[in-house]
Every structure is written in structure tokens, then in C-alpha cells.
Amino acid sequence: MAKIQIDGNHVFLYPMPMVLVGAVIDGKANFMAVGWVSRVNMKPPLFSIALGHHHTNKGIEEHQEFSINIPDVSLMEKTDYCGLISGEKHDKSRLFEVFYGELKHAPLIAQCPVSIACTVYTKAKLPFDTLYIGEPKEVFTEEKYLTEKKLDVQKMKPFTLTMPDNNYWSVGSPIGKAWSVGKGLKT
Ligand SMILES: Cc1cc2nc3c(=O)[nH]c(=O)nc-3n(C[C@H](O)[C@H](O)[C@H](O)COP(=O)(O)O)c2cc1C
């Protein structure tokens, strides 16, 4: 076993889910692409997003609300665009059909299989990014993305990101049942 070390700056998790984070700034919906997103608590469900210094942060800071929208593969181009262009200079509010639930500053994307409207539960200032932890207040989907009343990833068709090669990937086939395939090794 000849292990070598590589630069920690070039290490990420493989793969990362791609989402569109929404906020309202100056009365306008804005969306940015985010790959650094994760579920971080069991009960209540909490989600973290790590944001650098972006226009979106303004809306989150002002209203303490944001949305996490899970795009499908058909939205890859628009998602990438939302990661290339800032709402400070270009209006991204008309890219998608936007709707709102009870949180009026958490813009939701109708075309996305899943949209989560969050309030800010807490935040942590990190050396570069701000980690916002959101608590979902409402989660929207459509019947067609469910199997036995639960979200079905094969129907949702989300996509993922790898860095530093900067590729998007579709989700492949399941290879085994979690909390199950290891049972045979129990003594
Ligand atoms: C694939 C991809 C993933 C990204 N992930 C993040 C992320 O996790 N955190 C972040 O702060 N910016 C991320 N960005 C950059 C922002 O989406 C980008 O700077 C965006 O233009 C910010 O929009 P805004 O200025 O309208 O808020 C990502 C961009 C791309 C293309």
C-alpha cells in the first residue's frame, strides 16, 4: 500500500448534490447554484448551505428565509447559469416559474421536483463562507415524483457535481440496500 498525500484544498466529497438556493432581494426572487449542501440533523430536519459572499446572502440576512430547490437533469443548463451570473447585475427572477408557500421570502421553483422553504435556524461564520442552517417549514413536490408516498430519486432525476474536475453527473442505478447488505457480516 503506497499511500501519497494530496493538497487538502483539492479535496471535496464525491459526488455533491446540486441545488438552487433562492432568496428575495429588493423584492425580487434570485437563485444561485449550490453544491455545498447537506442534511445535518435528524429531528427537526435541518439543512446546511455554505455560501461565499453572494447577492443571495443579502436576501437571506434581511429576511432570515431561503429556499432549497432540487433541479432535475433537464434544468442543468439553467442551474449552471445561476452559478455563473450574479443577481446583482442580471435579473434571474424570470428564469423559472416561481411560487411561494407561507414564507414570502423563500422563492420556490415550479419546475424543480422538490422545493424546500426554510427559515434560518442558525448560522456560523467560517473563515471564508457562511454556513446557513435552514429549518424546512414547507416541502413541495408532485405526485409523479413519489413511490408509496415517499420521494423516489429515480423519478426525481437530480444531478450531482464533482470538483475539482467540475463535472455534473446523473444518478446511476442502486447497487444495494443500505442498513441491510452488511447484515451478513454480523456475528
Ligand atoms: C456548479 C456550481 C456550484 C456552486 N456551488 C456554490 C456553493 O456551494 N457555495 C457558494 O457560495 N457558491 C457556489 N457557486 C457559485 C454561485 O452559484 C455563484 O457565485 C452565483 O453567481 C451567485 O449568485 P448571486 O450573486 O446571484 O447570489 C456554485 C457555482 C456553480 C456553477
The ligand as an SDF file (V2000), in Angstrom:
LIG
                    3D

 31 33  0  0  0  0  0  0  0  0999 V2000
  -21.6490   24.0870  -10.0130 C   0  0  0  0  0  0  0  0  0  0  0  0
  -21.6350   25.2750   -9.1050 C   0  0  0  0  0  0  0  0  0  0  0  0
  -21.7010   25.0780   -7.7270 C   0  0  0  0  0  0  0  0  0  0  0  0
  -21.6350   26.1680   -6.8600 C   0  0  0  0  0  0  0  0  0  0  0  0
  -21.6880   25.9590   -5.5170 N   0  0  0  0  0  0  0  0  0  0  0  0
  -21.5880   27.0040   -4.6680 C   0  0  0  0  0  0  0  0  0  0  0  0
  -21.6450   26.7980   -3.2670 C   0  0  0  0  0  0  0  0  0  0  0  0
  -21.8160   25.6830   -2.7690 O   0  0  0  0  0  0  0  0  0  0  0  0
  -21.4960   27.8980   -2.4690 N   0  0  0  0  0  0  0  0  0  0  0  0
  -21.2970   29.1500   -2.9640 C   0  0  0  0  0  0  0  0  0  0  0  0
  -21.1650   30.1000   -2.2010 O   0  0  0  0  0  0  0  0  0  0  0  0
  -21.2910   29.3830   -4.3110 N   0  0  0  0  0  0  0  0  0  0  0  0
  -21.4430   28.3380   -5.1600 C   0  0  0  0  0  0  0  0  0  0  0  0
  -21.4300   28.5590   -6.5020 N   0  0  0  0  0  0  0  0  0  0  0  0
  -21.2680   29.9260   -7.0070 C   0  0  0  0  0  0  0  0  0  0  0  0
  -22.5660   30.7320   -7.0410 C   0  0  0  0  0  0  0  0  0  0  0  0
  -23.6650   29.9670   -7.5020 O   0  0  0  0  0  0  0  0  0  0  0  0
  -22.3720   31.9530   -7.9780 C   0  0  0  0  0  0  0  0  0  0  0  0
  -21.3350   32.7620   -7.4960 O   0  0  0  0  0  0  0  0  0  0  0  0
  -23.6350   32.7470   -8.2100 C   0  0  0  0  0  0  0  0  0  0  0  0
  -23.4510   33.5640   -9.3270 O   0  0  0  0  0  0  0  0  0  0  0  0
  -24.0710   33.5870   -7.0350 C   0  0  0  0  0  0  0  0  0  0  0  0
  -25.2720   34.1950   -7.3770 O   0  0  0  0  0  0  0  0  0  0  0  0
  -25.7920   35.5620   -6.7340 P   0  0  0  0  0  0  0  0  0  0  0  0
  -24.6800   36.5590   -6.8390 O   0  0  0  0  0  0  0  0  0  0  0  0
  -26.9730   35.9330   -7.5890 O   0  0  0  0  0  0  0  0  0  0  0  0
  -26.1430   35.2540   -5.3160 O   0  0  0  0  0  0  0  0  0  0  0  0
  -21.5220   27.4800   -7.3860 C   0  0  0  0  0  0  0  0  0  0  0  0
  -21.4820   27.6730   -8.7700 C   0  0  0  0  0  0  0  0  0  0  0  0
  -21.5570   26.5820   -9.6150 C   0  0  0  0  0  0  0  0  0  0  0  0
  -21.5180   26.7810  -11.1130 C   0  0  0  0  0  0  0  0  0  0  0  0
  1  2  1  0
  2  3  1  0
  2 30  2  0
  3  4  2  0
  4  5  1  0
  4 28  1  0
  5  6  2  0
  6  7  1  0
  6 13  1  0
  7  8  2  0
  7  9  1  0
  9 10  1  0
 10 11  2  0
 10 12  1  0
 12 13  2  0
 13 14  1  0
 14 15  1  0
 14 28  1  0
 15 16  1  0
 16 17  1  0
 16 18  1  0
 18 19  1  0
 18 20  1  0
 20 21  1  0
 20 22  1  0
 22 23  1  0
 23 24  1  0
 24 25  2  0
 24 26  1  0
 24 27  1  0
 28 29  2  0
 29 30  1  0
 30 31  1  0
M  END
$$$$
